[in-house]
Amino acid sequence: MLRDEMITVFGGSGFIGRYAVRALVRAGYRVRVATRLPHTAIDLKPMGSVGQIQLVQANVRNKASIERAVEGASAVINLTGILAQSGRQTFRSVQAQGARNIAEAAKVAGITRFVQISAIGADADSKSAYAQTKAAGEKAVMDAIPTATILRPSIVFGAEDSFFNRFAQMALYTPALPLIGGGKTRFQPVWAGDVGAAVLAALESPAAQGRIYELGGPASYSFKQLMEYMLATIQRPRFLVPLPWLAAYGIGFAGEIAGALPFVPTVLTRDQVTLLKTDNVVADGVPGLSDLGISPASVESVVPGYLYRFRRGGQFAAAQ
């Protein structure tokens, strides 16, 4: 049954955004997806009933477009974020100032329900610009709307992710994969579907207002363990070669230069290497998915369902 409530979602056409939009639509909300390029998000429409999903053009650097996007909405969700900087899409303009622009526009519109997607490791004192600006975005949102909810996921996996898919793709063409810093950094991967469910739960729970939640799956793994699992899943043995931090920074610098060229994707940056020096797991005593009534899915229950395409023979590969 459709509700007479409009929820504006910034970044709804992205990886996590699609899961959040699906959760909102299934709960009956009308959803307005605010995105820089609406024509690239047409595939969201079939998730809902006719007219349930509206696409509007908005840029987090343009306040007028944000004001139009939040007009008439009863709540706002901000999922905008970038992993690497490019042109005017910088960490500060998107994750710090962008979050501030959205929150301030929501405040002017009288909106008090606001969900901000941040990241585990958000810290104003971090040496990583990514983590610094995630923290700045959190502060800007809470300053404008004290009733907002902050969600900090660990690395997010799912059929469209850029983690398992990226390394599985690399394994198709190289005999070895690098273990940055020896592969000791720990992660607590969380399924994108659970993050989408957390967005809905945070939106609907009065108890979630003004709180920060860290979202992680049921288990933590070292980077090396995740690579071993991925290789076993796609049935492609590869060498795992420890890569010293200094060498990783060198590769990151080269990646930034290459990424500055048109149509060349950024593979690794120095800022990402800095992030890898710190474990990315849920902190003890911090509210998490269980506090939102969500039992998280495991890596093992989801990942084989989309990595099979990297096996020789794909879905018809013999079981091992």
Secondary structure as GFF3:
##gff-version 3
##sequence-region A 1 320
A	DSSP	beta_strand	6	10	.	.	.	ID=ss1
A	DSSP	alpha_helix	15	26	.	.	.	ID=ss2
A	DSSP	beta_strand	30	35	.	.	.	ID=ss3
A	DSSP	three_ten_helix	38	47	.	.	.	ID=ss4
A	DSSP	beta_strand	53	57	.	.	.	ID=ss5
A	DSSP	alpha_helix	63	70	.	.	.	ID=ss6
A	DSSP	beta_strand	75	78	.	.	.	ID=ss7
A	DSSP	alpha_helix	91	91	.	.	.	ID=ss8
A	DSSP	pi_helix	92	96	.	.	.	ID=ss9
A	DSSP	alpha_helix	97	108	.	.	.	ID=ss10
A	DSSP	beta_strand	114	117	.	.	.	ID=ss11
A	DSSP	alpha_helix	129	144	.	.	.	ID=ss12
A	DSSP	beta_strand	149	153	.	.	.	ID=ss13
A	DSSP	beta_strand	156	157	.	.	.	ID=ss14
A	DSSP	alpha_helix	164	171	.	.	.	ID=ss15
A	DSSP	beta_strand	176	180	.	.	.	ID=ss16
A	DSSP	beta_strand	186	187	.	.	.	ID=ss17
A	DSSP	beta_strand	190	191	.	.	.	ID=ss18
A	DSSP	alpha_helix	192	204	.	.	.	ID=ss19
A	DSSP	three_ten_helix	206	208	.	.	.	ID=ss20
A	DSSP	beta_strand	212	215	.	.	.	ID=ss21
A	DSSP	beta_strand	221	222	.	.	.	ID=ss22
A	DSSP	alpha_helix	223	234	.	.	.	ID=ss23
A	DSSP	beta_strand	239	243	.	.	.	ID=ss24
A	DSSP	alpha_helix	245	259	.	.	.	ID=ss25
A	DSSP	alpha_helix	270	275	.	.	.	ID=ss26
A	DSSP	three_ten_helix	289	292	.	.	.	ID=ss27
A	DSSP	alpha_helix	299	302	.	.	.	ID=ss28
A	DSSP	alpha_helix	304	307	.	.	.	ID=ss29
A	DSSP	three_ten_helix	308	310	.	.	.	ID=ss30
A	DSSP	three_ten_helix	314	316	.	.	.	ID=ss31
###
